Amino acid sequence: MAHDVKVPSVGESVTEALLVQWLKNDGDTVQADEPLFVIETDKVTLEVTADTAGTLNIKVQEGETVAIGTVVAVIEKEETSERGKKSGPEKKETPEKEKGPKAEEKSQDAATPGGNISPSALRLAEEKQVDLSDVTPSGPGGRITKGDVLLFLESSEDRAAESDTSEPDKAEPDTPASDKAETDKAETDKTDPEERVTRKPMTPIRRKIAAHLLKARQNTAMLTTFNEIDMSRVMALRQAYKEPFREKHQVSLGFMSFFIKACIEGLKQCPQVNAFVDGNDIVYHHYYHVGVAIGSGKGLVVPVIRHADHLDFAGIEKAIVTFVDKIENNRLELADLEGGTFTVSNGGIYGSLLSTPILNSPQSGILGMHKIEKRPVVVDDAVVIRPMMYVALSYDHRIVDGREAVTCLKQIKACVENPERMLLEV
């Protein structure tokens, strides 16, 4: 009995997906709920699992874009009959028709390290006569992907090119040494270094990110206001309580929870920043769904912490950890990305000192955090060294005036520099 494996629906607006990688080989035995393949849409990357156990028969190869609902594989369920129970296991001989390319592919697959290689990588290796034991795997569980084989071929070409340029010319042994040196020099002068380029199609997520950011720049009157925050109090508070916090809540106390709490206070004081334009109307939100920008290998994604104002510090930190785990394991759902009213982005983890964040449409505000750096500042007419952070608030000037934007950012600054006021709600 056969069971179709289809590309699942991940949202009404998503009509197709890229089959990024098979996690199992053609002919493998799979168990129910075992990961089979990874798909990527213009919004999420998702790992698809098996609904039933059986033998996997792959119909669509990696790298192909298919419509939602397409059958990409078939799982042949194992059937046990009374006859089979009585007669016991029978030794199956390989039919003649299977002694063709399929059987040869399986035997070569088994010869690779752990037999863990994608079909497309195997075909390319056979075509280019690559010894797979020389290829460094990068896929899950030490799986060799097509990209690994391509990378090996590129590095081999580079080594060959270096060898060709460094080896002396042996074709004309009778040429005098002086004449030969001049000839080699002339040939070297004429030969320019190879100008290599690599052209790759944008992934669906990267195309969506590009279109989304371009739309934000074209359809909003974006402006940014800047300030700087003294991180001394927050750092001291975090240092004093991070261990008790971890022991009680099983999660680390980071800076993001302080900033999200502070942003909520700023949005309460300036509701325009938590609103957005819808045609000729302004939609004001009386709730706070805060998006947190998280970088991944596929691109920047912004999962949303819903009703962040109802969560304590531990609840916010746990939500962020859950999102990071989902992204790393390709489990992020479309629902995790929808409905945000404001966004916080932390470029400081990459070392950014100052930047202008782009609005996450249709939202009207985004806060950019940056690296903490010790700088001389004036406190009570004295120059002191303090850990400082530049912050940037980008906003849609169509509905947010400079006064509201500056007021909102000043409130965020006041809350982070005096974190106790967030606990006392003053």
C-alpha positions in Angstrom: 0.0 0.0 0.0 1.4 3.4 -1.0 1.1 6.7 0.8 1.7 10.0 -1.1 4.1 12.5 0.5 2.9 16.0 -0.5 4.2 19.6 0.0 2.1 20.8 2.9 0.2 24.1 2.9 1.8 26.8 5.1 -0.6 29.6 4.5 -3.3 30.8 2.1 -1.0 33.3 0.4 1.7 30.7 -0.3 1.3 28.8 -3.6 4.7 27.2 -4.2 7.8 26.1 -2.4 11.4 25.2 -3.1 12.4 21.7 -2.2 15.8 22.6 -0.6 17.1 19.2 0.6 16.1 15.6 1.1 17.1 14.3 4.5 16.6 10.7 3.4 17.8 8.7 0.3 15.7 7.1 -2.3 14.9 3.6 -1.1 15.5 4.3 2.6 13.2 2.9 5.3 11.6 5.7 7.2 9.6 5.8 10.4 6.5 7.9 11.2 7.3 11.5 12.3 10.8 11.1 11.0 12.1 14.2 9.0 12.0 13.6 5.3 12.9 16.9 3.5 13.2 20.7 3.9 11.1 23.2 1.9 11.5 26.9 1.6 8.7 29.4 0.8 8.9 33.1 0.4 8.2 33.3 4.2 9.4 30.3 6.1 11.8 27.3 5.9 10.0 24.1 7.1 11.1 20.6 7.8 8.5 18.0 6.6 8.1 14.7 8.4 6.7 11.3 7.4 3.1 10.5 8.2 3.7 6.8 8.1 6.5 4.2 8.1 7.7 2.4 5.0 10.1 2.6 2.1 10.7 6.0 0.6 10.4 6.4 -3.2 11.5 10.0 -4.2 9.6 11.6 -7.1 11.0 15.2 -7.1 14.6 16.0 -6.7 16.2 18.8 -4.5 16.4 22.2 -6.0 13.0 22.0 -7.8 10.2 24.5 -7.2 6.8 22.8 -6.9 3.2 23.8 -6.2 1.7 23.3 -2.7 0.1 19.9 -2.6 2.5 18.3 -5.2 3.4 14.7 -4.5 7.2 14.7 -4.1 7.5 11.1 -2.9 5.7 7.9 -2.1 6.1 5.8 1.0 5.4 2.1 0.3 4.0 0.6 3.5 5.1 -2.8 4.6 2.3 -5.4 4.5 2.4 -8.6 6.5 0.2 -11.5 5.5 -0.7 -14.8 7.1 1.4 -16.5 4.5 4.3 -14.4 5.3 4.0 -15.2 9.0 3.9 -18.9 8.4 6.6 -19.2 5.9 8.9 -16.8 7.6 11.3 -14.3 6.0 12.1 -15.1 2.4 15.4 -14.2 0.8 14.6 -11.9 -2.1 16.8 -11.9 -5.2 17.4 -8.7 -7.0 15.3 -8.8 -10.2 17.2 -8.3 -13.5 15.3 -5.0 -14.0 16.8 -3.6 -10.8 20.3 -4.4 -11.9 20.5 -1.2 -13.8 21.3 2.4 -12.8 19.0 2.3 -9.7 20.8 -0.7 -8.2 24.2 0.8 -9.2 23.2 4.1 -7.5 22.2 2.3 -4.3 25.4 0.3 -4.2 27.5 3.5 -4.7 25.3 5.3 -2.1 26.1 2.5 0.4 29.8 2.8 -0.4 29.8 6.5 0.7 30.6 7.4 4.4 27.5 6.2 6.3 25.6 6.0 2.9 24.5 9.5 3.7 24.4 11.4 0.4 21.7 13.2 -1.5 20.7 11.7 -4.9 21.6 14.9 -6.7 25.0 14.9 -5.1 25.6 11.3 -6.1 24.6 12.0 -9.7 27.0 15.0 -9.9 29.8 13.0 -8.3 29.4 10.2 -10.8 29.3 12.7 -13.7 32.5 14.5 -12.5 34.2 11.3 -11.3 34.6 12.6 -7.7 35.7 10.3 -4.9 33.1 11.1 -2.2 35.5 10.1 0.6 37.4 13.4 -0.3 34.2 15.5 0.0 33.5 17.3 3.3 29.8 17.0 4.3 27.8 19.9 5.6 24.3 18.5 5.7 22.4 17.2 8.7 24.0 14.1 10.3 27.1 14.4 8.1 25.0 14.2 4.9 26.8 15.1 1.6 24.8 17.6 -0.4 25.2 18.7 -4.0 26.7 22.0 -2.8 29.4 20.0 -1.0 30.4 18.3 -4.3 30.3 21.6 -6.2 32.5 23.2 -3.5 35.0 20.3 -3.8 35.1 20.7 -7.6 35.7 24.5 -7.3 38.5 24.0 -4.8 40.0 21.3 -7.1 40.0 23.7 -10.0 41.7 26.3 -7.9 44.4 23.9 -6.9 44.9 22.8 -10.5 45.1 26.4 -11.7 47.8 27.1 -9.1 49.7 24.0 -10.1 49.6 25.0 -13.8 51.0 28.5 -13.2 53.8 27.3 -10.8 55.0 24.3 -12.9 57.9 25.0 -15.4 57.2 24.5 -19.1 58.6 21.1 -20.1 57.5 21.1 -23.7 60.6 22.8 -25.1 63.7 21.3 -23.3 66.1 22.7 -25.9 65.3 26.3 -25.3 68.2 28.2 -23.6 67.5 29.2 -20.0 67.7 32.9 -20.6 65.4 32.8 -23.7 63.0 30.5 -21.8 62.8 33.0 -18.9 61.9 35.8 -21.3 59.3 33.6 -23.0 57.7 32.6 -19.7 57.7 36.2 -18.5 56.0 37.3 -21.7 53.3 34.6 -21.4 52.7 35.5 -17.8 52.3 39.2 -18.7 49.7 38.3 -21.3 47.7 36.0 -19.1 45.3 37.9 -16.7 44.2 36.2 -13.5 40.9 34.3 -14.0 38.0 36.5 -13.0 35.6 34.0 -11.5 32.0 34.7 -10.7 29.2 32.6 -9.2 25.6 33.2 -10.2 22.9 31.8 -8.0 19.2 32.4 -8.1 17.7 34.1 -5.1 15.9 31.8 -2.7 12.2 32.4 -2.2 12.8 33.9 1.3 15.6 36.3 -0.1 13.3 37.4 -2.9 10.5 38.1 -0.4 12.9 40.0 1.9 14.1 42.1 -1.0 10.6 43.0 -2.2 9.4 43.7 1.3 12.3 46.1 2.1 12.0 47.8 -1.3 8.2 48.3 -0.7 8.9 49.8 2.7 11.3 52.4 1.2 9.0 53.2 -1.7 5.6 53.4 0.2 6.5 55.1 3.5 8.0 58.4 4.5 10.7 56.8 6.6 12.7 59.0 9.0 15.1 58.0 11.8 15.9 59.6 15.1 18.9 58.6 17.3 19.8 58.6 20.9 22.3 56.9 23.2 21.7 54.9 26.3 23.9 54.4 29.4 23.8 50.7 30.0 25.4 50.7 33.4 22.2 50.0 35.5 20.9 47.3 33.3 24.3 45.6 33.1 24.7 45.7 36.9 21.2 44.4 37.4 21.7 41.6 34.9 25.0 40.6 36.5 23.5 40.5 40.0 20.5 38.4 39.1 21.4 36.3 36.0 22.3 33.2 38.0 19.2 33.2 40.2 17.1 34.1 37.1 18.5 31.1 35.2 18.0 28.7 38.1 14.4 29.8 38.5 13.3 30.1 34.9 15.8 27.8 33.0 16.5 30.6 30.6 19.2 33.4 30.4 18.4 37.0 31.2 19.4 39.0 28.1 19.2 42.6 27.2 16.3 42.1 24.7 13.7 41.6 27.4 14.7 45.0 29.0 14.4 46.7 25.6 11.1 45.1 24.7 9.6 46.1 28.1 10.9 49.6 27.5 9.5 49.8 24.0 6.1 48.9 25.3 6.2 51.8 27.7 7.3 54.1 24.8 4.4 52.8 22.6 1.9 53.4 25.4 3.0 57.0 25.6 3.1 57.5 21.8 0.4 55.2 20.3 1.0 56.6 16.8 4.2 54.5 16.7 2.2 51.4 17.4 -0.3 52.2 14.5 -0.2 51.9 10.7 -1.7 53.4 7.6 -4.5 51.6 5.9 -5.6 53.6 2.8 -6.9 56.9 4.1 -7.3 55.5 7.7 -4.9 55.2 10.6 -5.3 51.9 12.5 -4.4 52.1 16.2 -3.6 48.9 18.0 -4.5 48.6 21.6 -2.3 45.6 22.0 1.5 45.1 21.6 2.7 42.3 19.3 6.4 42.9 19.2 8.5 41.4 16.4 12.1 40.4 17.1 14.4 40.4 14.1 16.5 37.2 14.1 19.2 36.5 11.6 19.5 33.0 10.0 21.4 31.3 7.2 18.4 31.8 5.0 17.9 35.5 5.8 16.4 37.8 8.4 13.1 36.6 9.8 10.9 38.5 12.3 8.8 36.2 14.6 6.2 38.0 16.7 5.9 37.9 20.5 2.1 38.3 20.9 0.7 40.4 23.8 4.3 41.1 25.0 2.9 43.6 27.5 1.3 40.6 29.4 4.6 38.8 29.7 7.3 39.2 32.4 11.0 39.2 31.6 11.2 35.4 31.8 8.2 35.0 29.4 9.9 37.3 26.8 13.2 35.5 27.0 11.5 32.1 26.7 9.6 33.2 23.7 12.8 34.4 22.0 14.6 31.1 22.8 11.6 29.2 21.4 11.8 31.1 18.1 15.5 30.7 17.7 15.1 26.9 18.3 12.3 26.8 15.7 14.4 28.7 13.1 17.5 26.4 13.7 15.3 23.3 13.3 13.2 24.6 10.4 10.0 24.5 12.5 9.0 28.2 12.2 5.4 28.5 11.1 3.8 31.2 9.1 1.6 32.2 12.1 4.8 33.0 14.0 5.5 35.8 11.6 2.1 37.5 11.3 0.4 40.3 13.2 3.3 42.4 14.5 2.7 46.0 15.4 6.3 47.1 16.2 9.8 45.5 15.7 13.0 45.4 17.6 16.3 44.6 15.8 19.6 44.1 17.5 22.5 44.7 15.1 24.9 45.0 18.0 25.4 41.3 18.2 27.2 41.5 14.8 29.2 44.5 16.0 27.2 47.3 14.4 27.9 50.7 16.1 25.2 52.7 14.4 22.7 52.0 11.6 19.3 53.0 10.2 16.8 50.1 10.5 14.2 49.8 7.7 10.5 49.7 8.6 8.8 46.3 8.6 5.7 47.2 6.6 2.9 47.9 7.4 4.3 48.8 10.8 5.2 52.4 11.5 8.1 51.9 13.9 11.2 49.8 14.4 13.9 50.2 17.1 17.5 49.4 16.2 19.9 48.3 19.0 23.6 48.4 18.6 26.9 47.3 20.2 27.7 48.4 23.8 31.0 50.4 23.8 32.7 52.1 26.7 32.9 55.9 25.9 33.7 59.0 27.9 30.5 60.9 28.9 29.7 63.8 31.1 27.8 63.0 34.3 27.2 65.7 36.9 29.9 67.9 35.2 32.5 65.2 35.4 33.9 63.1 32.5 33.4 59.4 33.3 33.7 56.1 31.3 30.3 54.4 30.8 29.1 51.5 28.7 27.0 53.2 26.1 24.7 52.1 23.3 23.5 54.0 20.3 19.8 53.4 19.5 17.8 54.3 16.4 14.1 54.6 16.0 12.9 54.6 12.4 9.3 55.7 11.9 6.7 56.5 9.2 6.5 60.3 9.1 3.1 60.1 7.5 1.5 59.4 10.8 4.3 59.9 13.3 5.6 63.4 13.9 9.1 64.1 15.1 7.8 65.1 18.5 6.1 61.7 19.0 9.1 59.8 17.7 11.6 61.6 19.9 9.3 61.3 22.9 9.0 57.6 22.4 12.7 57.1 22.1 13.4 59.2 25.2 10.9 57.0 27.1 12.7 53.9 26.0 16.0 55.5 27.0 14.6 56.5 30.5 13.3 53.0 31.1 16.5 51.2 30.1 18.7 53.6 32.1 16.4 53.2 35.1 15.0 49.6 34.8 13.3 49.8 38.2 10.7 52.1 36.8 9.5 49.4 34.5 8.8 47.1 37.5 7.1 49.9 39.3 5.2 51.1 36.2 6.2 54.8 36.7 
